[in-house]
Amino acid sequence: MILKLANKYRNIVVLSSGTTGTQVCDEFAKFFPNRYFTFGEAERNIASASAGFALRGKMPVIVADNDFLTGAFEQIRDDICESNLNVKIIITGGGLDEKKLADLLPNTKVYSGMGADDLESIFFEYGPAIVFV
């Protein structure tokens, strides 16, 4: 679905954290190598870089696992959420209390159990969003 959205929205960039083996990241990197950035396990750097991309008019989509949220929580809250930047975070795997997370991160919408077809709807809403898939 991100490939379809990337064709439609030229400002989408994907940043990944240790998930380069996922199908989403592999396909995106293949078709949009100049719009794909991998940071390895540098979660804090990804959050801060995505804030910079958003400030420059891009729509960063971070693809990561649950460890990303705990490893970069302060940067997500301070750099992205408090500034109400248009950054979308897609988390593979669950296990976190989504309601509690929404309470801890200002201006942030948290979605759980969205299908690929529903993913586009979050791109129409400005502001930070976290999607658990």
Secondary structure, 3 states (H helix, E strand, C coil): CHHHHHHHCCCEEEEECCCCCCHHHHHHHHHCHHHEEECCCCHHHHHHHHHHHHHCCCEEEEEEEHHHHHHCHHHHHHHHHCCCCCCEEEEECCCCCHHHHHHHCCCCEEEECCCHHHHHHHHHCCCCEEEEC
